[in-house]
Amino acid sequence: MPASQRSTLARSLSASFDKEGPRLAALRVLSGLLQKPVKVARVPSHGQVSEGQFAYRPNKPQIMALVTRLTPGFASKYTVLIRNGTGEAGIGALVRARLGALDANLPSPGNAKTFEYKRTQILAGEQALAVAEDVRAILGRGVVLSGQGLPPNDVVVIIGADLKAKDLQ
């Protein structure tokens, strides 16, 4: 809908209020919501079949994490870096999506120094051991190691061959 039509619609909706205060407030709210382009995306969920019916079940922790990250000024104390150590395309993004429920910064995944990791390694900074244990619990694999030389609040996840894409979907 063009901006002029959205503005007209907002004015007509706000005209239904009897008092001046709520009408102006509604106009400001609706105009503000409609000024930016609308982004449509799938709500984090997983499919489930029950009694022959397919339905999406919302992933509540992941939804709350996304809402929190979209809040202006969000900056978590912890950062979880994901590195692909298998060479399998797209597995880093799947791990990042799985770890979305963590209260941590999740930058875009990258590649490890080699693609020859057999086991998933979770390297923890001095103050991030609890977050590293949470990562291991969410992934269901990996060994938590001390991350010598890492910043104290950082965790590095190096994906090994023991973690398959099918396990993350």
N, C-alpha and C positions, 0 to 999 in steps of 0.2 A: 504494500500500500504506500503510495507516495506520501511524503512528509506533510503536504498540505491537507490531504484527506485524514491523516492520523490526527493532526491538530484539530480539525473540524470535529472529528469523532470525540476527541477528548473534551472539547468544549460542550458538545451536546450531552455527554454523560455527566459532566459536572453541573449542568444546568438543572438536573433533577434534584439536587440538594436544596433544602429550604433555606438554610442559613448561609451567609456569605463565607464564613471561615472554612467549613468543610468543602464548599464548592471550589474555592481557590486551592485548597490543599489537594483535592482530587485532581484538579487540572495540572498542578505542578508534578504530582506523582505520575500520572499517566503520560504527560509530555516527556518527563525524564526517562520513563521506561521505554518509550517508543522512539527516542532519538537515535539510539545505536542500532546497528543491524542485529537482528535476532540470530543467535547461534543455536542450531538444533543438533543435539547429540543423543546417543543412546544412554539411558540411565544404567549405571553399573548394576548388572544382574546376572543371574545364571538360569539357564533353561531347566525345566523339570517336567517330567511326565508323570501324571497321577491319574489313575482310572481312565487311561486312554486320552486324556486331555493334556495338551502342552501349554505351559504357562511360564512366564518370566517371573522369577522371585527376586525382589530387590536385594542388593548387597548393602545393607545398612551401614556397616563400618566404612566401606569404601565411599559411599555417598557422603557421609559426614566428613570424611577426610577431604574430598573434593570441594565441598562447600567451605570448609575451613581454609583450604589453600586459596580459594578465590576471594577471601576476605582481604580488603586492602590492608597492607602492612603486615601480612603473615610472614613470619620468619621463624622457623623452628630452630631449636638449639642444635639439633642433630642433622647430619647430611649422610645419605646412603648413596654411594656411587656403585653403579652396576657395570661390570666388565664381562664381555663375552669371551670365555676361554675355550669354546668348542668350535667356533666358526659357523655354527648353525644360524642362518639368517633369521632375524626376528625374535630370537629367544630372549634377548635383552629387554625388548619392549614387553614381552609377556611377563617376565619377572617384575618389571617395574609396575605393571598393572596389578599383579598379585600383591605387591608390597604397598599398594596405594592406601591401605588402611592405617599404615604407620603415621605417627605424628612426626614426620621427618621431611626434610627437603629431598626431593628425588629428581636430580638432574637427568638429562637424556643419557641413555646407556651408551657405552663405547666398547671398544675391543681391548682385550688383555694383550700383554706383550706377545703371547703365543696362543695357538689354538690347540694345545696339547694337554690341557688340564683334564685329568681323569675324575677327580672329585671336586665338588663345589667347596670353595674356601670362603669363609666370612672373616675378614680381618677387622678387628675392633680397636679403636683408639682407647686411650686410658679410661675415659669417662663414658664410653659408649658400649660397655659390655652388655648391659641390659637390652639395648636396642639390637645388638648382634644376636642375642639369644632369641629375641622376638622374630628376627629375620629367619633364623633357623627353624623356629616353630612354624612359621607361615609357609616356608618352602618345604618343610618336611625332610630336608636333606642338608648336607654340608657339615663342615667342622669349623668351630669358632676358634680362631687363633689370635694371638696378640699382634696387633698391627704396629710393629716397630717403625718409628718415624712418621706415623700418621698424626694429623691433628687430633687432639683429645676427644673431640665430639664427632669424628668421622667413622663411618663403617664402609668397607669396600667389599662387595660381593663379586667374587670371580666364579662365573658359572662353569662348572665342569661337565664332563660327558655323562655323569650320573643323573643329571637333571634334564629331562626330555620335555619338549614342547607339549606333548599330549598330557603330561602330568600337571601342566599349568592352565589348561583350558577347562 
